[in-house]
Amino acid sequence: MRQPLVMGNWKMNGRRSTVETLLKGVIAEISGLSGVEIAVCPPYPYLGLVIERLAANEAVACGAQDVSAYADGAYTGDVSAGMARDVGCRFAIIGHSERRTLFGESDTVVAQKFARALAADLTPVLCVGETAAERDAGRTQEVVLRQLSAVFRECGSGAFERAVVAYEPVWAIGTGRAASPDEAQSVHRYIRDVIAQQSAQAAGRLRILYGGSVKAQNARELFGQDDIDGGLIGGASLVAADFVGICRAACIG
Ligand code: PGA
């Protein structure tokens, strides 16, 4: 049985005061919730604050939204995986579609970041997914396979033994148009099959999250699919009640 995981990706939002309020709301509403692992990924400047507040609260972990493809050194503006781990992050989102499209991260760079996260003892959350044009052209599997293969090339056949994958169709992110449960399930199944070709054990244990316009209203049906093990939540993670509603939908039993 894979324990569901729900992660909030706050993206580049918030100020100290709103971060404090959001966190307080999440912690208050989450009490008593069990059977789901929860994490939040604030912007870098607020990691320290969030981790400090979460220290007394085992129920919520913290993740970085990105890490550098390089180890420590002369890389102005970057933050290394080792630093993220050092301040208390447990997860790192790797290859989010906004990084790939707006910041030009290639599959190779994404794979290098994935390797850095693993080496620093962070759990990488690899984002994969197709654009609307790729979907319309029937290329979803081809795109996802290419994105996964780059990571296998960099990290070997055991790449996903200590990792999470997030299937995030680009056309569903921030659009209010989530993939249907069936549609998402079939891509999740495909991802698990691809990983099983390298390691059946890793594939069986791997948590594959769905991301893209998840709301409290559609979460239960999405998370009810066999190969959907939780969610990566953007917009709805910025409202405590909405985020916790989604976490609740992921609870086992
Ligand atoms: P969304 O974003 O929930 O706002 O669609 C998801 C994501 O980008 O991770």
Residues whose N, C-alpha, C, O or C-beta is under 5 A from the ligand:
A	BS01	PGA	N9 A172 I173 G174 T175 G211 G212 S213 V214 L232 I233 G234 G235 A236
